């Protein structure tokens, strides 16, 4: 199969490197020419948390930068959008010509807002959603750490379930632990509740994931956020249970205790966060609570950072 991975961040690099071992025709689309040249020259290397090599150097079929997309005149069997949630709309626009009506579109974003974005953009395509629970940190333009244990949960969002099964088989063939799910909305909101409780707090305090459970006052805050997120999910007709979400939360945090959350990585790198997609839907739905306070604090930090960068 001819597969395009859109995005050269931590998730995109891990998927590209691991999928390249499956014998499929793997392409990777990156934003910057500098990253393109780094991957071409060095290949992609994947390391574990102890800095031992898992894969690499891996060379995919072709690396393309955004400037080269207009030169491509072909369709792909599967297109995996591995961008940040706030970059998804632009990524869809720049890669649309590569997608036929038979192309399987895959979203792996954090939060919940990507569901509506994909649904509006691809009215005629099968859409599969992948929920990734392992952590990854990009070390540089070509090297990435696959940190912590976890799985990829795959389900159909729209279209024939055969499409999501094909994606699940693809990820499984690359060595990932894959769980096929029937109710993908449940899983998306489940992970969003985990992220909503974990990411903003670790980002503001600049601590690894495990701290939110090891310190009782932080644990109490995260439990309250989980409760608010479950309420928001139920108001969106997704029947989550607080105890089940808290169990998943503690499992994931325990497995990734030494990791830095994706939002903390964004803060440390001075990048925009995905708070609008993760906490935004919770705050906008419930209208109050700790979730709204955390949301406003992260948004204020982003505004202050933008203002200081403009000076």
ZATIMAR-316686 format. One record per residue (C-alpha): residue number from 1; residue in three letters; x, y, z. Coordinates in Angstrom, 3 decimals. Layout:
// ZATIMAR-316686
(node NUM,"ALA",(X,Y,Z)) ...
//
This chain:
// ZATIMAR-316686
(node 1,"UNK",(0.000,0.000,0.000)) (node 2,"UNK",(1.039,3.573,-0.629)) (node 3,"UNK",(0.859,5.451,2.676)) (node 4,"UNK",(1.428,9.146,3.389)) (node 5,"UNK",(2.204,10.306,6.917)) (node 6,"UNK",(1.584,14.023,7.324)) (node 7,"UNK",(3.704,15.625,10.022)) (node 8,"UNK",(7.310,15.232,11.148)) (node 9,"UNK",(6.710,15.585,14.881)) (node 10,"UNK",(7.338,12.864,17.438)) (node 11,"UNK",(4.304,10.751,16.486)) (node 12,"UNK",(4.891,11.165,12.744)) (node 13,"UNK",(8.543,10.109,13.015)) (node 14,"UNK",(7.745,7.027,15.113)) (node 15,"UNK",(4.993,5.922,12.737)) (node 16,"UNK",(7.155,6.515,9.662)) (node 17,"UNK",(10.109,4.572,11.049)) (node 18,"UNK",(8.088,1.623,12.314)) (node 19,"UNK",(5.759,1.386,9.309)) (node 20,"UNK",(8.728,1.461,6.931)) (node 21,"UNK",(9.604,-2.017,8.220)) (node 22,"UNK",(6.288,-3.456,6.982)) (node 23,"UNK",(7.218,-3.479,3.311)) (node 24,"UNK",(4.637,-0.844,2.400)) (node 25,"UNK",(5.422,2.264,0.373)) (node 26,"UNK",(5.827,4.876,3.134)) (node 27,"UNK",(6.023,8.605,2.409)) (node 28,"UNK",(6.520,11.362,4.968)) (node 29,"UNK",(5.437,14.971,4.541)) (node 30,"UNK",(7.262,17.567,6.669)) (node 31,"UNK",(6.927,21.320,6.898)) (node 32,"UNK",(10.579,22.392,6.856)) (node 33,"UNK",(13.322,21.806,4.286)) (node 34,"UNK",(15.852,21.553,7.117)) (node 35,"UNK",(14.051,18.581,8.608)) (node 36,"UNK",(13.689,16.983,5.204)) (node 37,"UNK",(17.426,17.177,4.607)) (node 38,"UNK",(18.208,15.834,8.090)) (node 39,"UNK",(16.034,12.748,7.555)) (node 40,"UNK",(17.377,12.149,4.049)) (node 41,"UNK",(20.973,12.391,5.254)) (node 42,"UNK",(20.693,10.505,8.524)) (node 43,"UNK",(17.500,8.455,8.385)) (node 44,"UNK",(15.010,8.264,11.238)) (node 45,"UNK",(16.244,6.742,14.494)) (node 46,"UNK",(13.916,5.584,17.252)) (node 47,"UNK",(15.212,5.094,20.808)) (node 48,"UNK",(13.641,3.820,24.005)) (node 49,"UNK",(13.657,5.593,27.370)) (node 50,"UNK",(17.112,4.141,28.161)) (node 51,"UNK",(18.456,5.566,24.875)) (node 52,"UNK",(18.803,2.117,23.324)) (node 53,"UNK",(18.071,1.920,19.608)) (node 54,"UNK",(14.698,0.439,18.633)) (node 55,"UNK",(14.841,1.202,14.930)) (node 56,"UNK",(17.089,2.979,12.515)) (node 57,"UNK",(18.495,4.531,10.673)) (node 58,"UNK",(15.296,4.063,8.654)) (node 59,"UNK",(14.790,5.566,5.215)) (node 60,"UNK",(11.231,5.846,3.938)) (node 61,"UNK",(10.262,5.868,0.277)) (node 62,"UNK",(10.361,9.648,0.016)) (node 63,"UNK",(10.397,12.741,2.232)) (node 64,"UNK",(8.501,15.715,0.841)) (node 65,"UNK",(8.348,19.257,2.130)) (node 66,"UNK",(5.260,21.427,1.853)) (node 67,"UNK",(6.812,23.260,-1.096)) (node 68,"UNK",(6.983,20.015,-3.094)) (node 69,"UNK",(3.386,18.876,-2.637)) (node 70,"UNK",(2.180,20.609,-5.796)) (node 71,"UNK",(4.577,18.441,-7.817)) (node 72,"UNK",(2.926,15.196,-6.704)) (node 73,"UNK",(0.327,13.727,-9.018)) (node 74,"UNK",(-0.886,10.566,-7.325)) (node 75,"UNK",(-3.342,9.190,-4.811)) (node 76,"UNK",(-2.492,7.339,-1.600)) (node 77,"UNK",(-4.259,4.322,-0.138)) (node 78,"UNK",(-3.969,5.666,3.401)) (node 79,"UNK",(-3.200,9.190,4.593)) (node 80,"UNK",(-2.337,9.526,8.284)) (node 81,"UNK",(-2.623,13.059,9.654)) (node 82,"UNK",(-0.080,13.176,12.495)) (node 83,"UNK",(-0.064,16.950,12.966)) (node 84,"UNK",(-1.007,18.963,16.013)) (node 85,"UNK",(-4.747,19.574,16.234)) (node 86,"UNK",(-4.376,23.283,15.434)) (node 87,"UNK",(-2.418,22.481,12.247)) (node 88,"UNK",(-4.917,19.929,10.964)) (node 89,"UNK",(-7.032,22.301,8.862)) (node 90,"UNK",(-4.005,23.592,6.944)) (node 91,"UNK",(-2.597,20.076,6.544)) (node 92,"UNK",(-5.876,18.893,5.035)) (node 93,"UNK",(-5.875,21.802,2.604)) (node 94,"UNK",(-2.301,21.213,1.428)) (node 95,"UNK",(-2.677,17.419,1.066)) (node 96,"UNK",(-6.202,17.149,-0.304)) (node 97,"UNK",(-5.058,16.512,-3.884)) (node 98,"UNK",(-3.419,13.262,-2.722)) (node 99,"UNK",(-6.698,11.842,-1.437)) (node 100,"UNK",(-9.195,10.018,-3.648)) (node 101,"UNK",(-12.654,8.873,-2.610)) (node 102,"UNK",(-11.173,5.464,-1.809)) (node 103,"UNK",(-8.378,6.804,0.406)) (node 104,"UNK",(-8.624,5.886,4.076)) (node 105,"UNK",(-8.127,9.023,6.179)) (node 106,"UNK",(-6.619,8.517,9.645)) (node 107,"UNK",(-6.508,11.044,12.470)) (node 108,"UNK",(-4.220,10.652,15.501)) (node 109,"UNK",(-4.637,14.080,17.115)) (node 110,"UNK",(-5.128,14.831,20.791)) (node 111,"UNK",(-8.404,16.281,21.974)) (node 112,"UNK",(-11.786,16.009,20.286)) (node 113,"UNK",(-11.960,18.933,17.847)) (node 114,"UNK",(-10.224,16.974,15.068)) (node 115,"UNK",(-13.295,14.775,14.664)) (node 116,"UNK",(-15.428,17.624,13.362)) (node 117,"UNK",(-12.572,18.946,11.211)) (node 118,"UNK",(-12.068,15.578,9.491)) (node 119,"UNK",(-15.797,14.972,9.146)) (node 120,"UNK",(-16.364,18.280,7.358)) (node 121,"UNK",(-13.327,17.909,5.105)) (node 122,"UNK",(-13.868,14.315,3.950)) (node 123,"UNK",(-17.570,13.751,3.433)) (node 124,"UNK",(-17.002,10.819,1.049)) (node 125,"UNK",(-14.033,9.086,2.660)) (node 126,"UNK",(-13.781,6.384,5.291)) (node 127,"UNK",(-12.321,7.977,8.425)) (node 128,"UNK",(-10.459,5.910,11.021)) (node 129,"UNK",(-9.356,7.364,14.335)) (node 130,"UNK",(-6.294,6.126,16.201)) (node 131,"UNK",(-5.877,6.855,19.901)) (node 132,"UNK",(-2.230,6.538,20.927)) (node 133,"UNK",(-1.378,6.004,24.597)) (node 134,"UNK",(2.386,5.599,24.404)) (node 135,"UNK",(4.601,8.658,24.767)) (node 136,"UNK",(7.080,10.005,22.241)) (node 137,"UNK",(9.556,12.866,22.368)) (node 138,"UNK",(11.399,14.233,19.353)) (node 139,"UNK",(15.078,14.676,20.169)) (node 140,"UNK",(15.928,16.524,16.957)) (node 141,"UNK",(14.721,16.619,13.351)) (node 142,"UNK",(15.468,12.925,12.739)) (node 143,"UNK",(15.690,11.208,16.149)) (node 144,"UNK",(12.786,10.373,18.428)) (node 145,"UNK",(12.316,8.640,21.770)) (node 146,"UNK",(9.485,6.113,22.074)) (node 147,"UNK",(8.962,6.408,25.809)) (node 148,"UNK",(6.602,4.484,28.043)) (node 149,"UNK",(4.333,1.545,27.335)) (node 150,"UNK",(0.974,1.792,25.673)) (node 151,"UNK",(-1.168,0.814,22.747)) (node 152,"UNK",(-2.927,2.196,19.682)) (node 153,"UNK",(-6.710,1.944,19.770)) (node 154,"UNK",(-8.250,2.026,16.315)) (node 155,"UNK",(-11.875,2.420,15.338)) (node 156,"UNK",(-14.044,3.645,12.488)) (node 157,"UNK",(-15.470,7.149,12.824)) (node 158,"UNK",(-17.327,7.136,9.535)) (node 159,"UNK",(-17.628,4.581,6.757)) (node 160,"UNK",(-17.112,0.853,6.485)) (node 161,"UNK",(-15.359,-0.790,9.471)) (node 162,"UNK",(-13.191,-2.628,6.940)) (node 163,"UNK",(-11.183,0.605,6.700)) (node 164,"UNK",(-10.318,0.733,10.394)) (node 165,"UNK",(-9.462,-2.978,10.347)) (node 166,"UNK",(-6.966,-2.299,7.542)) (node 167,"UNK",(-5.374,0.454,9.649)) (node 168,"UNK",(-5.269,-1.811,12.697)) (node 169,"UNK",(-3.548,-4.569,10.711)) (node 170,"UNK",(-1.046,-2.040,9.375)) (node 171,"UNK",(-0.086,-0.799,12.841)) (node 172,"UNK",(0.036,-4.342,14.201)) (node 173,"UNK",(2.389,-5.428,11.417)) (node 174,"UNK",(4.755,-2.632,12.500)) (node 175,"UNK",(5.007,-4.123,15.989)) (node 176,"UNK",(2.608,-1.844,17.841)) (node 177,"UNK",(0.181,-3.273,20.359)) (node 178,"UNK",(-3.202,-2.596,18.744)) (node 179,"UNK",(-6.718,-2.693,20.177)) (node 180,"UNK",(-9.651,-2.522,17.776)) (node 181,"UNK",(-12.603,-0.654,19.287)) (node 182,"UNK",(-16.267,-0.492,18.314)) (node 183,"UNK",(-17.069,2.867,19.948)) (node 184,"UNK",(-14.328,5.250,18.871)) (node 185,"UNK",(-16.074,8.304,20.353)) (node 186,"UNK",(-15.918,6.648,23.760)) (node 187,"UNK",(-12.180,6.072,23.359)) (node 188,"UNK",(-11.514,9.603,22.074)) (node 189,"UNK",(-13.289,11.153,25.038)) (node 190,"UNK",(-11.639,8.667,27.401)) (node 191,"UNK",(-8.182,9.756,26.260)) (node 192,"UNK",(-9.216,13.400,26.265)) (node 193,"UNK",(-10.208,13.110,29.920)) (node 194,"UNK",(-6.773,11.652,30.666)) (node 195,"UNK",(-5.061,14.448,28.752)) (node 196,"UNK",(-7.250,17.146,30.286)) (node 197,"UNK",(-6.298,15.982,33.781)) (node 198,"UNK",(-2.618,15.450,32.990)) (node 199,"UNK",(-1.334,17.876,30.376)) (node 200,"UNK",(-2.241,21.362,31.659)) (node 201,"UNK",(-1.099,20.680,35.216)) (node 202,"UNK",(2.236,19.149,34.228)) (node 203,"UNK",(2.761,21.957,31.704)) (node 204,"UNK",(2.220,24.734,34.226)) (node 205,"UNK",(4.267,23.080,36.981)) (node 206,"UNK",(6.903,21.733,34.550)) (node 207,"UNK",(6.987,18.310,36.164)) (node 208,"UNK",(6.979,14.764,34.731)) (node 209,"UNK",(3.730,12.842,34.556)) (node 210,"UNK",(4.232,10.805,37.711)) (node 211,"UNK",(4.143,13.870,39.964)) (node 212,"UNK",(0.396,14.294,39.554)) (node 213,"UNK",(-0.174,10.998,41.366)) (node 214,"UNK",(2.714,11.052,43.837)) (node 215,"UNK",(1.602,14.387,45.356)) (node 216,"UNK",(-1.824,14.072,47.008)) (node 217,"UNK",(-2.901,17.675,46.376)) (node 218,"UNK",(-2.181,17.330,42.661)) (node 219,"UNK",(-3.947,13.981,42.616)) (node 220,"UNK",(-7.065,15.617,44.061)) (node 221,"UNK",(-6.998,18.301,41.374)) (node 222,"UNK",(-6.640,15.784,38.564)) (node 223,"UNK",(-9.531,13.723,39.959)) (node 224,"UNK",(-11.748,16.809,39.911)) (node 225,"UNK",(-10.768,17.495,36.296)) (node 226,"UNK",(-11.629,13.903,35.393)) (node 227,"UNK",(-15.067,14.374,36.940)) (node 228,"UNK",(-15.647,17.564,34.944)) (node 229,"UNK",(-14.469,15.953,31.708)) (node 230,"UNK",(-16.768,12.966,32.216)) (node 231,"UNK",(-19.636,15.410,32.736)) (node 232,"UNK",(-18.731,17.152,29.448)) (node 233,"UNK",(-18.585,13.805,27.638)) (node 234,"UNK",(-22.003,12.811,28.944)) (node 235,"UNK",(-23.404,16.161,27.804)) (node 236,"UNK",(-22.117,15.154,24.352)) (node 237,"UNK",(-23.894,11.770,24.581)) (node 238,"UNK",(-20.735,9.803,25.372)) (node 239,"UNK",(-21.434,7.648,28.418)) (node 240,"UNK",(-18.172,7.658,30.319)) (node 241,"UNK",(-17.834,6.503,33.917)) (node 242,"UNK",(-15.636,8.429,36.378)) (node 243,"UNK",(-14.187,5.279,37.958)) (node 244,"UNK",(-13.273,3.789,34.566)) (node 245,"UNK",(-11.621,7.015,33.417)) (node 246,"UNK",(-9.702,7.355,36.666)) (node 247,"UNK",(-8.491,3.762,36.345)) (node 248,"UNK",(-7.254,4.452,32.789)) (node 249,"UNK",(-5.664,7.711,33.966)) (node 250,"UNK",(-3.682,6.058,36.753)) (node 251,"UNK",(-2.587,3.232,34.450)) (node 252,"UNK",(-1.269,5.614,31.790)) (node 253,"UNK",(0.420,7.951,34.271)) (node 254,"UNK",(2.106,4.992,35.982)) (node 255,"UNK",(3.417,3.666,32.668)) (node 256,"UNK",(4.690,7.095,31.585)) (node 257,"UNK",(5.702,8.434,35.020)) (node 258,"UNK",(9.087,9.753,33.895)) (node 259,"UNK",(7.766,11.233,30.639)) (node 260,"UNK",(7.009,14.850,29.943)) (node 261,"UNK",(3.485,15.370,28.651)) (node 262,"UNK",(3.039,16.653,25.107)) (node 263,"UNK",(1.778,19.992,26.442)) (node 264,"UNK",(4.806,20.381,28.695)) (node 265,"UNK",(7.051,19.634,25.725)) (node 266,"UNK",(5.249,22.372,23.797)) (node 267,"UNK",(5.676,24.848,26.667)) (node 268,"UNK",(9.383,24.093,27.056)) (node 269,"UNK",(9.890,24.527,23.304)) (node 270,"UNK",(7.916,27.783,23.253)) (node 271,"UNK",(5.281,26.291,20.967)) (node 272,"UNK",(1.549,26.735,20.925)) (node 273,"UNK",(-0.252,24.082,22.969)) (node 274,"UNK",(-3.283,21.933,22.093)) (node 275,"UNK",(-5.281,23.287,25.029)) (node 276,"UNK",(-8.088,24.465,22.720)) (node 277,"UNK",(-8.709,20.906,21.543)) (node 278,"UNK",(-8.150,19.191,24.909)) (node 279,"UNK",(-9.554,21.487,27.600)) (node 280,"UNK",(-11.535,23.849,25.373)) (node 281,"UNK",(-14.438,21.421,24.744)) (node 282,"UNK",(-14.635,20.590,28.460)) (node 283,"UNK",(-14.676,24.212,29.577)) (node 284,"UNK",(-17.079,25.342,26.856)) (node 285,"UNK",(-19.480,22.499,27.681)) (node 286,"UNK",(-19.495,22.714,31.478)) (node 287,"UNK",(-18.876,26.475,31.724)) (node 288,"UNK",(-17.141,26.326,35.098)) (node 289,"UNK",(-14.820,24.386,37.345)) (node 290,"UNK",(-11.114,23.666,37.643)) (node 291,"UNK",(-10.976,22.756,33.945)) (node 292,"UNK",(-11.970,26.289,32.982)) (node 293,"UNK",(-9.415,27.754,35.388)) (node 294,"UNK",(-6.621,25.622,33.906)) (node 295,"UNK",(-7.803,26.456,30.389)) (node 296,"UNK",(-7.720,30.191,31.055)) (node 297,"UNK",(-4.272,29.956,32.651)) (node 298,"UNK",(-2.770,28.138,29.665)) (node 299,"UNK",(-4.427,30.582,27.245)) (node 300,"UNK",(-3.031,33.502,29.270)) (node 301,"UNK",(0.459,31.974,29.115)) (node 302,"UNK",(0.185,31.642,25.329)) (node 303,"UNK",(-0.948,35.259,25.018)) (node 304,"UNK",(1.920,36.501,27.177)) (node 305,"UNK",(4.405,34.447,25.173)) (node 306,"UNK",(3.088,35.862,21.896)) (node 307,"UNK",(3.310,39.398,23.242)) (node 308,"UNK",(6.895,38.932,24.451)) (node 309,"UNK",(7.919,37.419,21.111)) (node 310,"UNK",(6.529,40.427,19.264)) (node 311,"UNK",(8.752,42.843,21.196)) 
//
